[in-house]
Amino acid sequence: MPGCRPDVKAEHNAGMEPFRVDVADAVLDDLRERLARTRLPNQIEGIGWAQGTERGYLAALLDHWRDGYDWRATEARLNAVEQWVTEVDGQRFHLLHARSADPNAIPLLLVHGWPGSVLEFLDVLGPLSERFHVVAPSLPGFTFSGPTSQPGWHPRRIAAALAEVMARLGYRRYGLQGGDWGSIVTSNLADLHPDRVIGLHLNFVTARATQATAAAGGSAAALTDADRASLAAAETFRRTGVGYQEIQGTRPQSLGYALEDSPAGLAGWIVEKFREWSHADIAAAFRPDRLLDNITAYWVTATATSSLRIYWEMRQVGTAAMPQARIEVPTCVAEFPGEIYYPPHAWVEAAYRVVRWSSPARGGHFAAMEAPAEFAADVTAFFADPELSGSAR
């Protein structure tokens, strides 16, 4: 896979191979050359972000990517963390493993979504590893897990594979944390192996009215004013914000040709989501270098296309890729204020055994990256419950 190599000098451990990120100079030189030849489309004067990523913002970001951004510094941050690669069911899995100094710390599986990556978590690994043995895998087809070469990698299959990864690490009981696709993957893992999961922390959650209606014996659960506001936000998102899902869920390969060949195209496609799904204005929410960490990871591994395929895979199997029963492990839902939307509480409680709702002061869909202190504090507070922490021993 471009830009990465296993550390062959280290010993293997339980079917795993130590790993270091080592992007070839030629890959970075080619990136800068492509950025120098960027051809941007015109933009209607005064339209801003209404039709997608704003040209002026993107042009400045691309200039910084070419002349000011230092991937080697990010590479060093990644390589300061223990990393492994392993193969499960024919698919490569990469993971960061930030061990706590406390041997009795709770293992915590931290799962990202799209268009994020494990680089979302760089600012929370330190705080979380004070209390947890953190395992942050790259999803199949995403960045350092390499492209997918076979179909079928939907969220439920990924969850089963991650259970095997945790077993190879020697973790019998552990906590789960997920947002975006990570929320669906971790929910599936809690459904598949509830005996292994001490608790589930979600900063994004999906639930349907039918689940709440069934739980209420056939009558629709009453909605609060907050529920109605959230459903209105969900409807707005459905009408104006899901075009990317339609494309990625039906024609990921066609879109992939543009994303793999043009760093400007890749940045424009990804930046829009970080801007729309953040709590603060994008300039306040994310430093340019942090955005470029994530975008560059896709570029140097040539995995933009394969990362899109999870949307297509989900459409092939539908609800079979979702949890098949109510999640009975203790669950926390952290409602960050900049999230796209949250379902009504009654719907969520019909699908999960929610023992804690929290409302962090800031942060959005990419909470670990936008608000790392709030994110780490919320995760830590949930798993500090004596019933949860005690069950990990």
C-alpha positions as CSV (number, residue, x, y, z in Angstrom):
1,M,0.0,0.0,0.0
2,P,1.5,3.4,-0.9
3,G,3.0,5.4,1.9
4,C,3.2,2.7,4.6
5,R,5.3,-0.2,5.6
6,P,5.4,-2.8,8.3
7,D,8.3,-2.6,10.8
8,V,9.8,-6.0,10.0
9,K,12.4,-5.7,12.7
10,A,9.9,-6.2,15.5
11,E,8.5,-9.5,16.6
12,H,5.0,-10.6,15.7
13,N,2.4,-10.8,18.5
14,A,-0.8,-12.9,18.3
15,G,-1.0,-12.7,14.5
16,M,-0.1,-9.0,14.4
17,E,2.8,-7.2,12.8
18,P,4.3,-3.9,14.2
19,F,3.9,-1.0,11.8
20,R,5.3,2.4,11.1
21,V,4.0,5.1,8.7
22,D,6.8,5.8,6.2
23,V,5.6,7.8,3.2
24,A,8.1,7.9,0.3
25,D,9.5,11.3,-0.6
26,A,8.3,10.6,-4.2
27,V,4.7,10.4,-3.0
28,L,4.9,13.8,-1.3
29,D,6.8,15.4,-4.2
30,D,4.1,14.2,-6.6
31,L,1.4,15.7,-4.3
32,R,3.1,19.1,-4.3
33,E,3.5,19.0,-8.1
34,R,-0.2,18.2,-8.5
35,L,-1.2,21.0,-6.1
36,A,0.9,23.4,-8.1
37,R,-1.1,22.5,-11.3
38,T,-4.5,22.8,-9.6
39,R,-7.3,24.1,-11.8
40,L,-10.2,25.4,-9.8
41,P,-13.7,25.9,-11.2
42,N,-15.3,29.3,-11.2
43,Q,-17.7,30.3,-8.4
44,I,-20.7,32.6,-8.6
45,E,-19.9,35.8,-6.9
46,G,-21.3,36.1,-3.3
47,I,-22.6,32.6,-3.1
48,G,-20.3,31.5,-0.3
49,W,-20.8,27.8,0.7
50,A,-24.3,27.5,-0.6
51,Q,-23.2,25.2,-3.5
52,G,-20.5,23.4,-1.7
53,T,-16.9,24.1,-0.6
54,E,-16.2,27.8,-1.0
55,R,-13.5,28.5,-3.5
56,G,-11.5,31.1,-1.5
57,Y,-11.3,28.9,1.5
58,L,-10.2,25.9,-0.5
59,A,-7.6,27.9,-2.5
60,A,-6.0,29.1,0.7
61,L,-6.0,25.6,2.1
62,L,-4.4,24.1,-1.0
63,D,-1.7,26.8,-1.0
64,H,-0.9,25.9,2.6
65,W,-0.9,22.2,1.7
66,R,1.6,22.8,-1.0
67,D,4.0,25.3,0.7
68,G,3.4,25.2,4.5
69,Y,2.1,21.9,5.7
70,D,4.5,19.4,7.2
71,W,3.3,15.8,6.8
72,R,6.6,14.5,8.4
73,A,5.6,16.1,11.7
74,T,2.3,14.3,11.6
75,E,4.0,11.1,10.6
76,A,6.2,11.5,13.7
77,R,3.1,11.9,15.9
78,L,1.6,8.7,14.5
79,N,4.9,6.8,14.9
80,A,5.1,7.9,18.5
81,V,2.1,5.6,19.1
82,E,2.3,1.8,19.1
83,Q,0.8,0.6,15.8
84,W,0.0,-2.8,14.4
85,V,-1.4,-4.4,11.3
86,T,-3.2,-7.7,11.1
87,E,-5.4,-9.6,8.7
88,V,-8.9,-10.8,9.5
89,D,-11.0,-12.6,6.9
90,G,-8.6,-11.6,4.1
91,Q,-8.7,-7.9,5.0
92,R,-5.9,-5.8,6.4
93,F,-6.6,-3.9,9.6
94,H,-4.3,-1.2,11.0
95,L,-4.7,0.1,14.5
96,L,-3.2,2.6,17.0
97,H,-2.6,1.1,20.4
98,A,-2.1,3.8,23.1
99,R,-1.5,1.8,26.3
100,S,-2.1,3.2,29.7
101,A,0.6,3.2,32.3
102,D,-2.0,1.6,34.6
103,P,-2.0,-2.1,33.8
104,N,-5.6,-2.3,35.2
105,A,-6.9,0.4,32.9
106,I,-10.1,-0.4,30.9
107,P,-9.5,-1.4,27.2
108,L,-11.4,1.0,25.0
109,L,-12.1,0.5,21.3
110,L,-12.4,3.9,19.6
111,V,-14.0,3.7,16.1
112,H,-14.1,6.5,13.5
113,G,-16.3,7.1,10.5
114,W,-16.3,8.9,7.1
115,P,-14.6,11.2,6.0
116,G,-12.6,10.9,9.2
117,S,-9.8,8.5,10.1
118,V,-7.7,7.6,13.2
119,L,-6.1,11.0,12.8
120,E,-9.2,12.5,14.3
121,F,-8.1,11.0,17.6
122,L,-4.5,12.3,17.8
123,D,-5.4,14.9,20.4
124,V,-7.4,12.6,22.6
125,L,-5.0,9.6,22.8
126,G,-2.9,11.2,25.5
127,P,-5.8,12.2,27.8
128,L,-7.7,8.9,27.2
129,S,-4.6,6.8,27.8
130,E,-4.4,8.1,31.3
131,R,-7.5,5.9,32.1
132,F,-7.7,3.5,29.2
133,H,-5.8,1.1,27.0
134,V,-6.9,2.8,23.7
135,V,-7.3,0.8,20.5
136,A,-8.2,2.9,17.5
137,P,-8.5,0.9,14.3
138,S,-8.6,2.2,10.7
139,L,-11.8,0.8,9.2
140,P,-11.4,-1.5,6.2
141,G,-10.7,0.5,3.1
142,F,-9.7,3.6,5.1
143,T,-6.2,5.0,5.1
144,F,-3.7,2.6,6.7
145,S,-5.9,-0.4,6.6
146,G,-5.4,-0.2,2.8
147,P,-8.0,-0.5,0.1
148,T,-10.6,-3.2,0.1
149,S,-10.2,-5.8,-2.7
150,Q,-13.3,-7.9,-2.0
151,P,-17.0,-6.9,-1.5
152,G,-18.9,-7.4,1.7
153,W,-17.3,-5.1,4.3
154,H,-20.4,-3.7,5.8
155,P,-20.7,-2.5,9.5
156,R,-21.7,-5.8,11.0
157,R,-18.9,-7.8,9.3
158,I,-16.5,-5.1,10.4
159,A,-17.8,-5.4,14.0
160,A,-17.2,-9.2,14.0
161,A,-13.6,-8.6,12.7
162,L,-12.9,-6.0,15.3
163,A,-14.0,-8.5,18.0
164,E,-11.3,-10.8,16.6
165,V,-8.7,-7.9,16.7
166,M,-9.4,-7.2,20.4
167,A,-9.1,-10.9,21.1
168,R,-5.7,-11.0,19.4
169,L,-4.6,-8.1,21.7
170,G,-5.6,-10.2,24.7
171,Y,-8.6,-8.0,25.7
172,R,-11.5,-10.1,27.0
173,R,-13.7,-7.3,28.2
174,Y,-13.6,-3.7,27.0
175,G,-15.5,-0.5,26.4
176,L,-16.7,0.8,23.0
177,Q,-16.8,4.4,21.6
178,G,-18.1,5.3,18.2
179,G,-19.4,8.2,16.1
180,D,-20.7,8.2,12.5
181,W,-20.0,4.7,11.0
182,G,-18.1,3.9,14.2
183,S,-21.5,4.2,16.0
184,I,-23.0,1.6,13.8
185,V,-20.0,-0.7,14.0
186,T,-19.7,-0.5,17.8
187,S,-23.4,-1.0,18.2
188,N,-23.2,-4.1,16.1
189,L,-20.2,-5.4,18.2
190,A,-22.3,-4.8,21.4
191,D,-25.1,-6.8,19.7
192,L,-22.8,-9.6,18.6
193,H,-20.8,-10.0,21.8
194,P,-22.6,-8.3,24.7
195,D,-20.6,-10.5,27.1
196,R,-17.4,-8.8,26.0
197,V,-18.6,-5.2,26.2
198,I,-18.7,-3.3,29.5
199,G,-20.3,-0.2,28.1
200,L,-21.0,1.7,24.8
201,H,-20.4,5.4,24.4
202,L,-21.9,7.1,21.3
203,N,-21.5,10.6,20.0
204,F,-23.8,9.8,17.1
205,V,-26.8,7.5,17.2
206,T,-29.4,6.2,14.8
207,A,-32.9,4.9,15.8
208,R,-36.2,4.5,14.1
209,A,-39.8,5.4,15.2
210,T,-40.8,1.8,14.6
211,Q,-38.6,0.6,17.4
212,A,-40.1,3.1,19.9
213,T,-43.6,2.2,18.7
214,A,-43.0,-1.5,19.2
215,A,-41.5,-0.8,22.7
216,A,-44.6,1.2,23.6
217,G,-46.9,-1.6,22.7
218,G,-48.0,-0.2,19.4
219,S,-48.6,3.4,20.3
220,A,-46.3,6.2,19.1
221,A,-44.1,7.7,21.9
222,A,-45.0,11.3,22.7
223,L,-42.5,13.8,21.3
224,T,-41.0,16.7,23.2
225,D,-40.3,20.1,21.8
226,A,-36.6,19.1,21.6
227,D,-37.6,15.9,19.8
228,R,-39.6,17.9,17.2
229,A,-36.7,20.3,16.7
230,S,-34.3,17.4,16.2
231,L,-36.6,15.7,13.7
232,A,-36.9,19.0,11.8
233,A,-33.1,19.1,11.6
234,A,-33.1,15.6,10.3
235,E,-35.7,16.4,7.6
236,T,-33.6,19.4,6.5
237,F,-30.5,17.1,6.3
238,R,-32.5,14.6,4.3
239,R,-33.6,17.2,1.8
240,T,-30.4,19.2,1.4
241,G,-27.4,17.2,2.9
242,V,-27.5,13.6,1.7
243,G,-26.3,14.0,-1.9
244,Y,-23.0,12.5,-1.0
245,Q,-24.7,9.4,0.4
246,E,-26.6,8.9,-2.9
247,I,-23.4,9.1,-4.9
248,Q,-21.2,7.1,-2.6
249,G,-24.0,4.5,-2.0
250,T,-24.5,3.9,-5.7
251,R,-21.4,5.0,-7.7
252,P,-18.4,5.1,-5.4
253,Q,-16.0,3.9,-8.2
254,S,-17.0,6.7,-10.6
255,L,-16.5,9.4,-7.9
256,G,-13.3,7.8,-6.9
257,Y,-11.5,8.6,-10.2
258,A,-11.8,12.3,-9.4
259,L,-10.8,11.9,-5.7
260,E,-7.8,9.7,-6.4
261,D,-6.4,11.8,-9.2
262,S,-6.9,15.3,-7.8
263,P,-5.8,16.4,-4.3
264,A,-7.9,19.5,-4.8
265,G,-10.9,17.4,-5.6
266,L,-10.3,15.2,-2.5
267,A,-9.9,18.2,-0.2
268,G,-13.0,19.9,-1.6
269,W,-15.1,16.8,-1.1
270,I,-13.9,16.2,2.5
271,V,-13.7,19.8,3.7
272,E,-17.4,20.5,3.0
273,K,-18.4,17.8,5.6
274,F,-16.0,19.1,8.3
275,R,-17.5,22.6,7.8
276,E,-21.1,21.6,7.7
277,W,-21.0,19.1,10.6
278,S,-19.0,21.3,13.1
279,H,-20.3,23.3,16.0
280,A,-18.2,26.4,15.3
281,D,-17.2,28.1,12.1
282,I,-14.7,25.9,10.3
283,A,-11.9,28.4,10.9
284,A,-12.5,28.3,14.6
285,A,-13.3,24.6,14.7
286,F,-10.3,23.1,12.9
287,R,-6.8,24.3,12.4
288,P,-5.8,23.9,8.7
289,D,-3.0,21.4,9.6
290,R,-5.5,19.2,11.4
291,L,-7.8,19.1,8.4
292,L,-4.8,18.3,6.2
293,D,-3.6,15.5,8.5
294,N,-6.8,13.7,7.7
295,I,-6.9,14.5,4.0
296,T,-3.2,13.7,3.5
297,A,-3.7,10.3,5.1
298,Y,-6.3,9.4,2.4
299,W,-4.0,10.8,-0.3
300,V,-0.8,9.0,0.6
301,T,-2.6,5.7,1.1
302,A,-4.7,6.0,-2.1
303,T,-7.8,5.0,-0.2
304,A,-10.3,7.7,-1.1
305,T,-12.3,5.4,-3.3
306,S,-12.3,2.3,-1.0
307,S,-13.4,4.4,1.9
308,L,-16.6,5.3,0.0
309,R,-17.5,1.7,-0.5
310,I,-19.0,1.3,3.0
311,Y,-22.0,3.3,1.8
312,W,-22.5,0.9,-1.2
313,E,-22.0,-2.1,1.0
314,M,-24.6,-0.9,3.5
315,R,-27.1,-0.5,0.6
316,Q,-26.6,-4.1,-0.5
317,V,-27.6,-5.6,2.8
318,G,-29.8,-2.9,4.5
319,T,-31.0,-3.7,8.0
320,A,-28.9,-7.0,8.0
321,A,-25.9,-4.7,8.6
322,M,-27.6,-3.2,11.7
323,P,-28.0,-4.6,15.3
324,Q,-30.6,-7.3,15.3
325,A,-31.9,-6.8,18.8
326,R,-32.0,-4.1,21.5
327,I,-28.6,-3.2,22.8
328,E,-28.6,-4.3,26.4
329,V,-25.1,-3.2,27.4
330,P,-25.0,0.1,29.4
331,T,-25.0,3.0,26.9
332,C,-24.1,6.7,27.0
333,V,-25.3,9.1,24.3
334,A,-23.3,12.3,24.2
335,E,-25.3,14.9,22.4
336,F,-22.7,17.4,21.2
337,P,-24.4,20.6,20.1
338,G,-23.0,20.7,16.6
339,E,-24.1,17.2,15.6
340,I,-26.2,16.8,12.4
341,Y,-29.2,15.6,14.4
342,Y,-30.2,13.2,17.2
343,P,-33.3,11.0,17.2
344,P,-35.9,11.5,19.9
345,H,-34.8,10.0,23.2
346,A,-37.7,7.6,23.3
347,W,-36.6,6.1,20.0
348,V,-33.0,5.7,21.2
349,E,-34.1,4.2,24.5
350,A,-36.2,1.6,22.6
351,A,-33.0,0.5,20.7
352,Y,-30.4,0.9,23.5
353,R,-30.3,0.6,27.3
354,V,-29.3,4.2,27.8
355,V,-28.0,4.8,31.3
356,R,-26.5,8.2,30.7
357,W,-27.3,11.2,28.5
358,S,-24.8,14.0,28.4
359,S,-24.6,17.4,26.7
360,P,-21.0,18.6,26.2
361,A,-20.7,22.3,25.9
362,R,-19.1,22.3,22.4
363,G,-18.2,20.1,19.5
364,G,-20.0,18.6,16.6
365,H,-19.9,15.4,14.4
366,F,-16.1,15.2,14.6
367,A,-16.1,15.8,18.4
368,A,-12.8,14.2,19.2
369,M,-11.1,16.6,16.7
370,E,-13.1,19.7,17.3
371,A,-13.5,19.5,21.1
372,P,-10.9,17.0,22.3
373,A,-11.0,18.1,26.0
374,E,-14.8,17.8,26.1
375,F,-14.8,14.5,24.3
376,A,-12.1,12.9,26.5
377,A,-13.8,14.1,29.6
378,D,-17.2,12.8,28.6
379,V,-15.9,9.3,27.7
380,T,-13.9,9.2,30.9
381,A,-16.9,10.2,33.0
382,F,-19.1,7.5,31.6
383,F,-16.6,4.7,32.2
384,A,-15.7,6.0,35.6
385,D,-19.0,4.5,36.9
386,P,-17.9,1.8,39.4
387,E,-20.3,-0.7,37.9
388,L,-18.7,-0.3,34.5
389,S,-15.1,0.0,35.6
390,G,-15.4,-2.9,38.0
391,S,-16.8,-5.2,35.3
392,A,-13.7,-4.8,33.2
393,R,-11.5,-6.6,35.7
